[in-house]
Amino acid sequence: MLKYILASAIALAAGMAAAQAQTADTILVNGKILTVDRNNSTVQALAIRDGRILATGTNEEVRKRSDQNTKVIDLGGRTVTPGLIDSHIHALRAGLTYSVELSWIGVPTLAQGLNLIREAARSSRPGTWIKVGGGWTELQFPEKRGPTVEELMAAAPDYPVYVQRLYNTAWVTPAGIKAMALTPETQIPTGKAGKDGTGNLTGVFTGGNAAFNFLTAKIPAPTFQEQVEGTRRYLRELNRLGMTGVHDVVGGGMFPVHYRPAQVLWKNKELTVRVAFRYQTQQRGNELQTFQDYVKFTPQGFGDEMMHFTGLGESITPAMFDGSTVGLIFNPTDKDKDDYYKVVRWAAEQGLSIHQHASTNNAASMVLDVFERVNGEIPITNLRWQITHIEDATEETLRRMKALNMGWSVQDRLLYAGQIFLKVLGPEAARRAPPIKTGLKMGLMVAGGTDSDQVAPYNPFVSLRWLLDGKAIDGTQLRGPEETPSREEALRMYTLNAAWFSFDDDKRGSLEPGKLADLAVLSDDYLTVPVEKVGELHSVLTLVGGKAVYAEGPFVQ
């Protein structure tokens, strides 16, 4: 009998503990919550416990999960989405200089951009560099042009000034040229220095990635503390825009040491965006050894839910990287392809994920030749390899990717570069660039992103608007409706599909019980606001793991 009583008491205690375990820490009620589940369900309310979603449903159903200790957030009818995830962004690189450089992203006029430089000169010590690091285009200005060196000199007399437009042009003042120790004889890798009739430098530089990496490397780096603070502020800015995750693809000039600012925030539990990061090599000839050295200390998956290593990319070998401009000639040698094969095969042996840059279908086809060769020797279909960009992808290329169970990362680069694409490849190609709907229909995993911070704005809602309207920044219609995703499909590209790229789709990307409570409460209704207004949306409350990382208005505590 005593044994029975004890057993009953234990069972009762366990039942009470289980009941208590179902009580929410926080509930959100009276909302329009887009869960992005299998059925694209919309619910009124959501319960959170220990950083994860406990339940979703009606207000009445979710309120049953609360007690006197539960925090109740009244959404007031606002729309909620899963936290947005950029599948291809150079966030850690952007953070390094975010606290010390100017941004022309979203600046409406050239005059206003010059005024920002003027104000920076007034508040800066003599000799301080004033830098605008890309992410803008003259098409966003009514003036339809970039600055002149003379205008920069007038705005910041005697200051070293560097202004970069995408990966196409940079303007440097005479003080900047002197500080960089540039001469008419200086060789600019993959670039060209403008010269006047007497052979002197004009301060205008053109070229590709390597040219601007060469120039910016001559500008003194911020202090380590400035890098930490810049990274902190940049990630908070992403939070303001509803972002809770990034797939960071490092980029030119980045080495493991440049991850330290983000690692400091991670160690101190101050990261406000989940970072899935990758490694790439920065020089030819030693790629395989470099990767082998890296992964000795950082195996794939190393880290936690806030920051973890998710594979190689976006450049695996420099010789198989086709640059960032539409129409570049790309003709790697047989040796280049064989060297690439050796690294890629090794990655397959290690079970590493790969995220490969390919601006053109031509480059993607060559990459796929190697991937298919490797797959014939070591199956890669469970490794979720990815190709990014391919604005002119053919249906055959997408089919080949689907057969390998790959992902395709699409960015809004044509928002700024659409006119270039139109000029080089013509209106028929532009009408299907990129062929998003074709990829989605065949079941290819397609995710959204920006490739920010130098070739497009980091704002995910601007990218979502571009996904929905296919227009360049000057309003020119490029992509047609036959290749345009629905609003629900575009949102899925920025949430659950993006989570798939880092093997996180079972943990985040949709608002379902058991998943991490990463979400954004929006300033307007994403599903019904006019398409041209989608780019003006932002978050009024962003939660990462159930904790507020950004709040405004009635949600400020």
Secondary structure, 3 states (H helix, E strand, C coil): CHHHHHHHHHHHHHHHHHHHHCCCCEEEECCEEECCCCCCCEECEEEEECCEEEEEECHHHHHCCCCCCCEEEECCCCEEEECEEEEEECHHHHHHHCCCCECCCCCCCHHHHHHHHHHHHHHCCCCCCEEEECCCCHHHCCCCCCCCHHHHHHHCCCCCEEEEECCCEEEECHHHHHHHCCCCCCCCCCEEEEECCCCCEEEEEEECHHHHHHHHCCCCCCCHHHHHHHHHHHHHHHHHCCEEEEEECCCCCCCHHHHHHHHHHHHCCCCCCEEEEEECCCCCCCHHHHHHHHHHHCCCCCECCCEEEEEEEECCCHHHCCCCCCCCCCCCCHHHHHHHHHHHHHHHHHCCCEEEEECCHHHHHHHHHHHHHHHCCCCCCCCCCEEEECCCCCHHHHHHHHHCCCEEEEECCHHHHHHHHHHHHCHHHHHCCCCHHHHHHCCCEEEEECCCCCCCCCCHHHHHHHHHHCECCCCCECCCHHHCCCHHHHHHHCCHHHHHCCCCCCCCCCCCCCCECCEEEECCCCCCCCHHHHHHCCEEEEEECCEEEEECHHHCC
